[in-house]
Amino acid sequence: MKIINKIAAAGIGLALMGSPAFAQSLDDAKKAIDAEQFQKAKAMLKNLVVTQSTKDENYFYLGWVYVRQDYADSAKAIFQKGLNVNPNSALNYAGLGIVARMDKDASGASSNFNKALSLAGKDSKPYVYIGKGYLMPDANGKVLPANATAALDVLTKGNVASAASSGKKNKNSGVVQSSDPELFITLGEADRLLLKSDDAYTNFETALTLDPKSAGANVALGVLWKYADNFEDAEKQFQAALAIDPNYGPAYREWAETDLRWAQSAPNKASEKVKEAAEQYKKYITLTDYSPESQMRYADFLINAGDFKTLQQVATDISKSAGSNLRAYRYLMYSAYENKDYPAGLAAGNTWVTKADPKRVIPRDYLYLGRLQIANKQDSLGIQSLQKALQLDSTAVDVYQDIAKSYYAQQKYKDAGDAYSIYAERSRNAKLTDHFFSGLSYYLAFAYAKGIKDPKAPRTDSALLVKADTAFSYVAQKTATSPFPLAYLYRARIADLKEKDRNNIAGFAKPFYDKLIEIIVAKGNPDDKSKGYLVEAYDYLGAYYEFKAKDETKAAENYGKARDTDPANKPALDYFKRKGSKSK
């Protein structure tokens, strides 16, 4: 919280700069938007829609600020006012289309975008902002390739439509092009998201040719280098942007996020780069405005940085501020869970999921809510929430691990086995232990139903044992060079279940118990659990040699080892009692 407190004064100063006491123009407001000084821009534009109430552009850019701050309803109302002022305002129709996309209203978006384009003429801006609308990340923070392609298409049309009025030729191709650098920055962004790096570079360079003082174009180039993992050149571009405008906050934000990516790519520099990233982000905050929205951008950064302690402090402060954005509770839910503050996390999660517009609730929200419900002993609700996350995003296979753990804790072993099996097969993060727990869950499901644990339970289909043995066999194969003893223990137990009785033993489990003994003895100094496994194996082998192999020497040897390991072992004591001997 010290970070936020220290920068509060700077934010207040920026807010004052946006008051009517200062000279304002639409260009000033647009510069503030570009610099992500949204409170300052909002103050300017609110004044402009009063003092220049007949200019529809003022309404559009005010609505655009609300879009950037994720206030769709407010944005929609402002765009509508812009259309009341000018029913043929292409920009405000574009704005309504953007809001429709935010509301997941594909038909409304298409209708309003088409209307905007029919009215745009040679004006590049409606094309630019429709493109920006397509490039806005969804609730999961992603831009789908189809949306980036749609942006590229409309921006390309915008370049053609506005080229005739510009008369400018591209210095390399000689083709007449638009004179709007913002159009080429947006084109480059669409190219970058479609992994068309060469085209993106060309468009960003074109923007710089049209406006050599464009801090935004330099930052865009820096981002392009960032995703190419060319961190040194990315830094140079951010420095170039700051040389043009030392107060250009987005340069520091992208620099911070580049440092985080650098830290993840170079473990030897991780500590240094994470520290640098935090410093760059402080500068970004001081240069924007101290608003809940700016703090939430900081919150996004803290999630990427894995600093959940600071995130919980920031999110708590945002949630307490007047007029705070409800999204603060999402951050509070995430951070409280990671910090093991489960009651606070559950309270925040319930607030977010029940009060937020359902279209704003994403799969990860249900994932965290489910985890928090399980942590607060609300397992049934937790599993429902986790399943909701899967309904919203079927690719979120990691959720199955949480579901499996909950079922296992509730001793619902078949359900646990099914969930572990799906997780182990589909998740990139699955480990051999997940395959093992899949097998163990199926084994316990059979054991419980058979009556080993619960004599009243009905017998279950032995197919569960096949699934269990398949999982244990997989683990054994994958750990051949560094054997996993429990895989052999449970393979032996499953094989032993096929025996009718020890007096008529077939030896199905023998190879697995032999291997188990080999592994444990090779490690030396077995712990109490391992001693128990050894006794179990020796008892089985004793019976095998006594009744199947008819080798009394081997039988006595194995029962003797069982007794030596556990002097109270009943099968061994019974054997020697039968044979009338106290020793081998």
N, C-alpha and C positions, 0 to 999 in steps of 0.2 A: 504493500500500500504506500510505502514511502515514495516510490517512483511516481505514482499518480498524484500524491499530495504536492510533490515538488513542482510538478508541471501545471498545477491548477491555475496558478497566477497567470501563466502564459496564455492559457485557454481563455481566461476572462478578458485579457487584453484583446485577443482576436475577436471576441464577441462584441466588444465595444467598438472595434473598427468597423463593424457592420452596421452600426446605428445610423439613423438618418442625419446625424451631425456631420458625417463625412460625405465628401463628394462621391457620387455613385453613377455608374452607367451600366448598361447591359454588358459591355465588354469587361468591365471590372468584375461583374458577377460571374461571367463565364471563366475568367481567370481564376477566381476563387474556387469555382467548381473543379476546374482542372487541377488545382493544387489541393483538392480534397478538404477545403475549408468550408464545409457545408453550412455550418451555422452562420458564418459570415455571409456566404452567398445568399442564404435564405433571408437574412435580414435585409440585404440590398434589394432582393427581388420582391419581397413583400412591400417595400417602399415604392418600387417601380410600378407594381400593378395598381398602386393608388395614384401616383403622380403621372404615370403614362398608361392610363387604364385602357386605352384603345389599341395598344400594341400587343398583338397575340403572342409574339415571341417571348415577352416577359412572363406570360402565364406558362408557356411551355417550359422554360428553363426553371421556373419555380417548381413545376410538377416534376421535372427531371431530378431536382434535388431530393424531393420526397421519394422518388424511385430509388435513388442511390442510398437513401436511408432506410429503405424497405418499408415505407408507409404507403402501401398500394392504394388504400381508400382515399387518403389525402391527395395523392397524385391524381387519381381519377377525377376528383372534384375540381381540381385546378385546371386540368386539361379541358374539362367541360366548360369551365368559365372562359377559357381561351377561345373555344368554338362559339360561345355566345357572343364574344366580341367580334370574331371573324369566322363565319360558318365555313369558309373555304381555307382554313388554316391547315395546311398539310402537316406542319409540325405537331399540332395538337391531336390530329388523327393518328399520327405515328405514336404519340404518347399514350393514347387510349389503347392502341394495339399492344404496346409494351406492358401496360397494366393487365390486359387480357392474358398475355403470356404468363405474367406473374401469378395470375389466378387460374392458370392451366385451362384457359378457355381458348382452344385452338381456333374454333370458328370465329370468335370475336376478334382474335388477333389478326387472322387472315383478312377479315372484312375491313377492319380499320387500316391495316397496312395497305391494302389495295386502294382504299379511298385516298390515303395519303399520297401514294404514288401517282394516282390520277390527277392530283392537284399540284404536284411538286414542280412540274415544268423543268426548267434548267437549274433549279435550286438544289445544290448538293446536300443540304442539311437534312431534309427528310430521309434521304437514302442513308446518310451517315447514322442517324439515330435509330432507324429500323435495323440497320446492321448491328448497332450496339445492343439493341433489344434482343436480337438472336444470340448475341455473344454473352449475355448475362448468365452467370453460373446458376444452375438449378439449386434446389434446397440442399443437395448433397455436395455442392461446390464444384460441379462438373459442367462442362459444355459438351453436349453430344455432337459427334461429327456431322450429323444431319443438320443441326442448327448452325454450325460453323459454315457448312456448305451453303445454306440458305443465306447467311450473312454475306458470304463471298459473292453470291449471285446478285443480290440486290446492290451491293457496293460497286460491283463491276458495271451494272446498269447506271448507277449514279455517276460514275466516272464518264461514261459515254454521254449521258444526258447533259452534264454540266460542262463538258469539254468545249462545246461549240461557243459558249459564252466567254470562255477564258482566253482562247487563242494561244495558250501556252503549249510549247512542244517539249516533249521529253528529250533531254540532251543526248541520251543514248539511242533511243529508238526513232526520234524525230516525229513521233505520233503526238497529235494534239491531245492534251489531257486536262483534267480538272485542275483548278488552281487552289483547291482546298486541301491543305496539309492534313487536316483532321480526317478526311476521307481516306488518305493513304495510310495513316497510322492505324485506322480501323481495319482497312484491307489487310495490312501486315499482321494484325492480331488474328484475323480469321485464318490467314495462311499459316501462322505459327501453330495454331490449334489443330490444323489439318496436317501438321508435320511437313509443310511445304517451306522449308527453311530458306531456300534460295529466293523464292518469291517474296517471303516476308522481309528478308534483308533488302531486296530491291525497293519494296514499297516504303519501308522506313527511311531508306536513303532518299527516295523521292520526296518524302515529307520534309526531310532536312534541307533538300535543295530548294523547295518552295519557301521554307521558313528556317533559315540557319540558326535562328534563336529559339527553336522549339525545344524546351526542356523535355516535353512529353515524348518527342521522337527519340531523343537520346536515351531516355529511360526504357522505351520500347525495345531499342536495340540491345540495351543491357539485359533485359529479360530474355531476349532471344539467345544471347550468349549464356545466360544462366542455365537455361534448359539444355544447352549443348555442353554443359559442364566446363565451359571456358570462363572460369571465375575471374581470372585476371582482367580479361577484356570487358567482362560485365562491369567490374569496378570502374574501369576507365570511362565507360559510358555514363555511369551514375555521377562520376566526378565531373564529366563534361556538362551534364545537366545542371549540376550545382554551380558550375562556373558561370553558366548563363543566368541562373536564378538561385542564389544561396538559400532562399527560403522555400524552395520547391520540395515540399514534404514527401511526395510519392517516391522521389529518388532515394531518400533515406529508408522508406518502407521496403522498397525492392532490394536495396542494398542489404538490409537486415535479413530478408528472406533468402537472399543469395548466400549470405554468410552461414545461415542454417543449413542450406543444401551442401555448402562446402564442408561444413563440419561433419555431415553424414557421409560424405565421400572420402574424407581424409581423417581417419581416427586420430592420427598424430597431431592434427590441428584442431580437433573438436573443441577442446576447452577454450582455446584462444578465439575461435570463430563464434562460438556461442556467446562469449562475453562481448565480442564486437557487435554481434547482432543485437544484443540487448541495448547497447549504447546507441546504435543507429536507430532503433525503434523509439527510444526516448526522444531523440531529435525529431523524428516524424511526428510524434504526439504533440510536442511543443509547437510545431509549425502548422498544425492543422487547427483543431479547436477542441476544447475540453468539453465534449458532449458525450452523452451515452453512446452515440454511434461511433465516435472516435475510440472510446474505450473498448467497444466491441471489436473494432479492428485490432486493437491491442490484444484482446482476448483470443482472437483467431491466431495471432502470432504466438501467444503463450501455449496454446494447444499444440502447435507445430513444434515448439521448443520443448514440450514436455514439462513445462513449469506449472504444475497443477496447484502448488501451494500459493503462488502469486495469483494464479487465475481465480482461485476461490475467493481471495481477498478482493480482487477487482470486481468479480461478478456480484459479490455481496454488496459492495458499494453501489454498483449500478442499480441493483434491484431496490435499493433504499432511496434512490434519488427521485425527485419529483418528475413525473412524466417519463419515467424510465421505459425503455423498450422491453417488452415482455420476453424477448429473446435472451435477456440476462439470465433467466431461470434455466435455460438450456445449459449455459456455461457453468452455472452453479451446480446443476445436476452432474455434469461430467466431472468437474473438479472435485466435488465432495465425494463422489464414488472413488476416484483415484486416490484421494487422501484418506479413505476409509471412514469418512464421516457420513455413515449410511443414513441416519435419520434426517439430517439436513438435506442430503442428496435426494432422498425419497420425497420430501416435502416440496423441493424445487421441481422435481420431475413431474409430480402430480399437478403442480401449478401450470407448468408449461404445456403438458399434453392435454389438459382439460380446458385451458383458456385460450391457447393459441388457435389460429385458423388451422383447421385440419390439413390444408394444403401446405402449411409451413412445417408440419411435423414430418421428420425424415426417418428412415429405418434406424439410423444410429441412435436416435432419441429413444425408440422402443427398446433397442439393445441395452442402453444404459438404464432405462426404467426397469426393465426385466431383471437386470443384475442387482439393482438396488432393492427391488421387491424380494428377491431371493435372499439377499444379505440381511433383510429385515424380517426373515422367516415368513414371507408371503409367497411360498413356492408356487402354488397354483396360479396366482396372478402373474408371477414372474414368468412362468412358462408361456402363459397367454401372450404376454408382451413380447417375448422373444419370438414366438410364432408370428406375431403381427409384423415384426421386423422382417421376417422371411417372406411374408405375403407381399410386402412392399418392395422387396429386393431379393429375388430368388438366388442371386449370386453371393449373398452375404452368408456363405457357408460356415464361417467361423462361429456364427450364432449356435450351431449345433453342439459345439463344445460346452457352452454354458447350459444348454438344455440337458445335455448328457450328465453333466456334473450334478444338476439339480435332481434329475430322476434317480441317479445313483445314491445321492444322500437320502432320498425318500425310500430307498430300497425297491424302487420300481425298475428292476434290473433289465427286463426285456426292452422297455422303452429306452433305458440308458444305452443298452447295447446297440439298438437301432440308430440312436443319435450319434454315438461314438463312431459307428461304422461309416455313416455318411460323412462325418467330419474327417475321419482318417483317410477316406478315399478321395475327397474333393478339395480339401483345404491345402493350400501351399504351406501353411504353418503347422500342419500335423506332424507329430513326432511318433516314434515307435511306441512310446508309452500310450498314445491314444489307440493304436492298434491293440496293444495289450489290454487296455481297459475295455475295449470292445469285446474281446474274448472273455475277460473276467466277468463282465456284466451278463453275457449270455450263459456262461457257466453257472453263475449264481442264480440266474433265472430258472435254469433247469433244477439246480440243487434245491432251491426253496420249494418249487412245485412238486418235486419228487418226494419230498417229505424229510430230507436230511435235516432241514432247519425247522420245518413246520409239518408235523405229521398229519395235520388235517387238510393240508393243501392238496389239490388234485395233481396227478402226474401230468407233466407237460410234454409236448412233442419233442422227441429226441433230436429233431432238426436243430434245436438250439445248441446241442453239443457239437454238431457238425460246424455250425458257424463259429463257435468258440474255438474249436480245434484248428479251423482254418486261420483264424487270427493269430493264435499262438504259434502255429507253424510258420506264418509269415515273419513274425518277430524272430523266431529261431533262425530262419534262413538269413535274415538281414543282419544278424549279430553273430554270424558264424566265427568271425575272427576274434570277437570279444563277447563270449556267450552270456546270454541273459538267463540266469538259472530259473526264474519263475516261469518262463515259457515252457521249459521241460517239466517242471513240477506239475503244471496244469495239464499238459499233454499226457503226462503219466496218470493223473487222476481221472481224466476223461477216458483213457484206455482202460483203467481199472474198473470203471463203471460198466464195462462190457462183460466183466467176469461174473459168473454165476455165484461163486463163493470161493474162498481161499483154499478150501479142501479139494476143489476141482479146478485149479487155476490153469489158465491157458498161457499166460505170460505176455499178454498184449502190452502191458506197461513197462516191461523189463528194459527195453532199450532207452526209454526216457529216464527211468530211475538210475540206470547205469551212468547216463550222461550227466544227470543232476549231481550224483556223487562225485564224479570226476571234476566237475566245475568247482564245487564247494571245497573239496579237499585241496585242489590246486591253489586256491586262494589262501588257505591256511587260517588258523585261529577263527573258526566260525563263531558268529554271534549266536545268541539264544534262538532266534528265529531259524537260522541256518541249521543249528543243531536239531531243531524239531523236524526240518525237512529231511535231514540225514536219517533220523530215526524212522521216519515214515518210509523212506526208500529201503533201508535195511530190513525192516519188517516185511515189506513186499517181497524182497529178494530171498529172505529166509523162507517164506512160504513157497516161493517158486522152486527153490532148490529142494525143499522137503517133499512137496507133493507132485511137482511136474518133472523136474530133472532127476529126482531120487538120489540126490547127492548130499548125504548127511554132513560131509565135511564142510561143504559150501554153506549149507543151511546153518550149521552151528557157527560158522565164521560170521555170517551176516547177523544172526540173532545176537551173537556175542558183541558185535560192534554196536548194535542197537542198545544193548544193556549197558555197555561201557559209556555210551553217550548219555543215556538216561537210565540210571539204575532202577527206576520204578516202572520201566516200560513193561506193560502187561503181556503183549504178545511174546516178548523175549523170555520173560519169567515163566509164562505158560509152557513155552517150548522146552526149556531146560527142566521144568517140573515133569513134563511128559517123558523126557528122556532120562529122568532120574539123575541128572547131573547139575551141579551148580556152576560149572565152568565148561569151557569148550573142550 
